[in-house]
């Protein structure tokens, strides 16, 4: 009785073909999975932050003045009248040359009380670093400053080492919070002394990649004097190669 079977050579060739196909397709499948996971984590982090902000405002029981204007009521449209050595605007006036109103960027009188309620009574971090976030263990050396990111992308450029979200500020000057689920939130400035309602979130905490536009995104708070805080919106300071802006991530969620 004749039996049919594969030769050893045929088996080895087949396994080789399977291996080549797997080698070609697995990286794409893994990348796609990682992107979907980050998108899910982004949606969760965004929702958790906004819900916490709304709860903090409700707990304080008054319209919170700690935001950028949803619609600027001052009637002043700013123009830049001075630049620093890094070609960043550092002086503004209204278009007619008059000084900017005291609350041109939004109401800020309640920021200290609001952040105390938000971070310490609502979010309740398991670790708080008022400053020196690296030395005190809230972040790792994986977190790059936007000055480093921009320098990598444009080696000949001149970028401010002391600007917003620069390496020295993230590591030494800005406040940071680690939540129970591992999420890391960094504040623009030092809690209790700054009045910038801007918060950067590492949506999966210490887990890699720890890159801007991958798992690190920044949000601004918007509102008005009547309703208080109304919503948060992504703002992009830097995007590392291959990443996406906060606006692009938000758009992907809406698709």
Protein Blocks (a to p, Z undefined) as FASTA:
>chain_A
ZZddddfklmmmmmmmmmmmmmmmmmmmmmmmmmmmmmmmmmmmmmmmmmmmmmmmmmno
pacdddddfbacklpacddfbdcfkopafbdcdfkopacdfklnopfklmmmmmmmmmmm
mnopabdcfbhkllnopacfklccfklmmmmmmmmbccdfkbghiaklmmmmmccdddfk
opacddedjehjaccdcddddfkljacfhighilgccddddddfknopabdcdddfbdce
hiacfklmmmmmmZZ
